[in-house]
Amino acid sequence: MATIAVMLKIEGEGVACALRQAGEKLDTTNGQLVVDFSSVGRIDPAALAAMEEFARLADSRGVKLALRGVNIEVYKVLKLAKLAARFSFLS
């Protein structure tokens, strides 16, 4: 079976809500989901919790997650929260 990458862009505000909606797409995604974070400047606690749940859902469905355009501040937060290892990062 071919791997199909699905692309999703997240705007700067409402990261947690957008990730919850993206979680619904995981049922129809085969392979990889690429989430564009280029418009996200910071991660708040609600977004961090949503990212953890999003990664857990993807793991349970066998979908690989890639984050595109993550700035260094967001990456540092993911690293400190021990979530960075659950994603691959694209420039």
C-alpha positions in Angstrom: 0.0 0.0 0.0 1.3 3.5 -0.9 1.9 6.0 1.8 -0.1 9.2 1.4 0.9 12.4 3.2 -1.9 14.7 4.2 -1.1 18.3 4.8 -2.8 20.5 7.4 -2.0 24.2 8.2 -2.5 25.5 11.7 -3.0 29.2 12.3 -1.3 31.0 15.2 -4.4 31.2 17.4 -6.5 28.2 18.3 -3.8 25.6 18.1 -5.5 23.3 20.6 -8.8 23.4 18.7 -7.1 22.9 15.3 -5.3 19.9 16.7 -8.5 18.4 18.0 -10.0 18.8 14.5 -6.9 17.2 13.0 -7.3 14.3 15.3 -10.6 13.5 13.4 -8.6 13.3 10.2 -6.4 10.6 11.6 -9.1 8.0 10.9 -8.9 8.6 7.2 -5.1 9.1 7.0 -2.9 6.3 5.8 0.7 6.9 6.4 1.8 10.4 7.3 0.1 13.6 8.4 2.1 16.8 7.9 1.1 19.7 10.1 2.3 23.2 9.1 3.3 25.2 12.2 4.8 28.1 10.3 2.1 30.5 11.6 2.4 29.3 15.3 4.5 31.6 17.4 4.0 30.0 20.8 2.4 27.0 22.5 0.2 27.5 25.5 -0.6 24.7 28.1 -3.9 23.8 26.3 -2.1 23.4 23.0 0.6 21.3 24.6 -2.0 19.0 26.1 -3.8 18.8 22.7 -0.4 18.0 21.0 0.1 15.1 23.5 -3.3 13.7 22.8 -2.8 14.2 19.1 0.4 12.2 19.2 -1.2 9.5 21.3 -4.1 9.2 18.7 -1.7 9.1 15.8 0.4 6.3 17.5 -2.7 4.3 18.1 -3.7 4.6 14.5 -0.3 4.0 13.1 0.0 7.4 11.5 3.4 9.2 11.5 3.3 12.9 12.4 5.6 15.5 10.9 5.6 19.2 12.0 6.7 21.7 9.3 8.0 25.2 10.0 8.3 24.9 13.8 10.1 27.9 15.3 12.8 27.4 17.9 10.7 28.6 20.8 7.9 26.1 20.0 10.5 23.3 19.5 12.1 24.1 22.9 8.7 23.8 24.6 8.1 20.4 22.9 11.6 19.3 23.9 11.0 20.3 27.6 7.6 18.5 27.6 9.3 15.4 26.1 7.1 15.5 23.1 9.6 16.3 20.4 10.6 12.7 20.0 7.0 11.8 19.0 7.2 14.0 15.9 9.5 14.4 12.9 10.4 18.0 11.9 10.5 19.4 8.4 11.9 22.8 7.4 
